[in-house]
């Protein structure tokens, strides 16, 4: 496996498999939607992004532009809000770094190397992509995506995407992946490769939910709620039953969106390594 079509298919399929895993506690899946986000919105985004993934495959520059293009094209094919911003941010460098015969660890390292070689233009394109959909993000003091002056400051100080992500707090799991060889996604891929079958995606999602405080939960509900969800996920894994946790999180409006993004990047690496449903 290694053609541009194979890589792009793996990326789109990873998004489709992630949203279709049911139950995926607190998030959109085949059994329930949110008011502004529907299961079908995720399907449309996953398929429409194929052309961007194919274009990005094998490239070594243009991370920000590809993320921007993925968000833009995705929005043209559905009427929802933020569907895959975090997932695109994770997947684009991985797609660019993928080559035949690479194991997940090497792909993760190469993806971070690509991010290290970004420029201020990549940062500007990321900020522009954010402005199209304004997803919920963790607040920071400097260079916040929610600050209208950020693009101006990025240009003035020539902050590359890698430098920008290195400024993020440790709790920003996506920034940590981009700058840290995708360690979470690589471990997730290894789990899937050792445990083939669609149920393993559901288990992986909840394993990560039990292990990492989700940044989206922190931004919406605070750190204590994120820790509570981790404990609840751990107990659900012990029981081997996730439906009750799903109902509880949906009822409270708690959606672990970042863990869902990390599940998608894990699936992509696993698919490239031979994982099949």
Secondary structure, 3 states (H helix, E strand, C coil): CCCHHHHHHHHHHHHHHHHHCCCCCCCCCCCCCCCCCCHHHHHHHHHHCHHHHHHHCCCCCCHHHHHHHHHHHHHCCCCCCCCCHHHHHHHHHHHHHCCCCCCHHHHHHHHHHHHHCCCHHHHHHHHHHHHHHCCCCCCCCCCCCCCCCHHHHHHHHCCCHHHHHHCCCCCCHHHHHHHCCCHHHHHHHHHHHHCCCCHHHHHHHHHHHHHCCCHHHHHHHCHHHHHHHHHHHHHHHHHCCCHHHHHHHHHHCCCCHHHHHHHHHHHHHHHHCCCCC
